[in-house]
Amino acid sequence: DVASVVSSGVDPYYSIVAKKTNGDSMGLSIRQSLGVGTYQFAGAFGPQINTSCLLGGLIYTGDTGSVTITSKTATHITGTFNVVIKNFTSGSTKTISAGTFSVDLP
């Protein structure tokens, strides 16, 4: 799923969400103004890119890593990502590597 999100006090962003049949899910938030290039995760509330995941009933957020936008038009965005996600409660981390996305924009 992809949505364009515009709200007060936050730069407009695209929300890209994938969900598995077991209930696990991952969402990427990418600022709409970003073009082709590589952007670093800056903790749970980074200003350019962000991620949150629900894995095994636990919530994880992006800690370190990057998203590379390889192609972007007015109607489509494609890229890759690698990220270490962290659960705030337990402090446990997981690594997601070689992630990809290719979605039509709303």
N, C-alpha and C positions, 0 to 999 in steps of 0.2 A: 504494500500500500504506500502511496505517496500523497502528501498533502502540502499545500502552501500555508504557512502559519504567519499571521500578522497580528501582533498584540502590542498594547501600550508598553513602552519602556524597553522593548526588545527589538533588535533588528530583524526584519523578515527572514524566515528560513524555510528550507524544505525539510520535511520530516519523512524519512524513508524507513518503513517498518517491515520486518520479515518475521513470520511465525511458523514454528514447527507444529506438527500434529500432537506432540506431547505437551504443548502449552508453553515451551520455551520460546522466547522472542528476543529480537534485537532491533533497536531503533538507532538510526543515525540522524543527526540534525546538522544541516549544512547551511551556512548563511547564504542567502540568495545572491548576494553581490559577488561571491567568490567566482573566479574564473579558473581556467586550466592552471594547475600548479599543485604543489604539495603543502599541506597545512598540518601543524602539530596539535595534538590534543594538549590542553592546558588544564587538566584536572576536571572535576565533575561539572563545572560550570564555565567551560571555555567559551570565549566570545565568538569564535569562528566555526568550530566544529564541536560536536558533543556526541556521546553515545550512552544509552542505557540498555541493560539487558536483564531479562528475567530468566534465570537458569536454575532448574531444580527448586523453584519456589523462592529463590533468593534474588534480590535486586543488586546488580553491579552497575557501576558507572565507569566511563573512560578515565584512565589515569595517565597513561603515556602512549605514544604511538603517533601514527599519522594517517591522513586521508590524502590520496592523490586523485584529483579530478583530471581525467585524461581527455575528455571531450565534453563540451557543453554547448547546446544550442538553446533557442527559445523553447524548444519542445522536448528535449532529451538531455540527460546527464549520465555519464559513464565514469567509473573510477574504481580504485582499489583502496584497501585499508588494512592496516596492521595495528592492533591495539592491545594493551594490557588493561584489563578491567578489574575493578576492585570493589569488594563488598565492604561497606562502611562498618557494619556491625561486627563481622568476624575478622576483617582485615585481610581475608584470603583474596588471592588474585588468580586470574586465568588469562591466558594469552590467546587471542584470535589472530591468526595469520592468514595471509593470502585471501582475504575477503574481497569480494567484488560486488559492484552494483551497476545496473544498466536499466534505467527507468524513464518512462515518459513523464514529463512534468505537467502539473495541472495548469 
